[in-house]
Amino acid sequence: MSNWEQNVRRAVPYTPGEQPQESGVIKLNTNENPFPPSPGVRKILDDFDTDRLRLYPQPDCSALITAIAERYGVKHSQVFVGVGSDDVLSMAFMTFFNSDKPILFPDVTYSFYDVWADVYKIPYKTCPLRGDFTIDPDDYKQPNGGIVFPNPNAPTGVCESVDMIEDVVKANPSSVVIIDEAYIDFGGESCLRLTEKYDNLLVVQTFSKSRSMAGMRIGFAIGSERLIKYMNDVKFSVNSYTMNTLTLLCGRAAVQDEEYFNKCCGEIINIREYSKEKLKDLGFELTDSKSNFLFAKHKTAKARDIFESLKERKIYVRYWDKQRISDYLRITVGTRGQMDKLFCALKDILKGWTL
Ligand code: PMP
């Protein structure tokens, strides 16, 4: 090994879902929204004067932050924005998880958490979910250097109550608790209101799912003014211009279109519930997902085999060969037409195997 390599920061990177480039694919593998962003976003793009790109963007992102603060009824100083919620979460890990004690998160959860913990050299400990994939709040009452989990959880879709989250936050006044609400707009109850009562609670959300803007990269966090100030101090010590001018404008337009947002989320919820029944008819068992994806296990067929057969038919879903979840497929909720094609393909695949 060359000498300089001894000093390299080693990282085992997160593996994002595939983004196939071939045509005719039904893409149900990365929880994107099948509907377009708000028409207000289209208008910003159509009217945008490219001369504005000569200038740096607003470093404080205030146009977007003001719109988010108004929408969620909080102060401007309680909002932090970043390049997708991955950026926001990574900044929050860097800012708040700085103890010798381990941070805690579930054994089955978003697979970026252990990656950030490793790259930032944060000790961590996973707490096993119960058999039904719910969180036992008592697991989070041991000494720790911070707590993070998604609600609804990923990839299970299981949603915890605000009371359960309050129980965890209340029991940990000496730690920051991060609740990753990437999927909260699809039927779960947000714990945002708890941020008024607890200054150690940070709630993170994204425009990638419920606002159909995964390609634009917008995420945000809401918490006490003190938490947000600490995050900004770290952010401005790393990179002042994280959000570009166009993104700030498009994000503001999206968050101001409440009617379109409600319509799209309602539609996804309807298709999800319809899809649950269809999958049950095909012999799948499912969690009661409150997100824009389904977490499904077939009674007899192997998840990996179904995953591969679907892929041959250009239908992409997600599969992990990991403990506790290797029997499951995670299927993003697409349009009604896409889901019907999926059910047809599944029927065909499963028929061949059970003959
Ligand atoms: N949290 C969870 C639980 C997720 O599944 C994702 C999507 N991969 C994210 C955060 C990050 O999403 P984004 O960076 O697109 O906001």
Residues whose N, C-alpha, C, O or C-beta is under 5 A from the ligand:
A	BS01	PMP	V83 G84 S85 D86 Y110 P150 A154 D180 A182 T206 S208 I218 G219
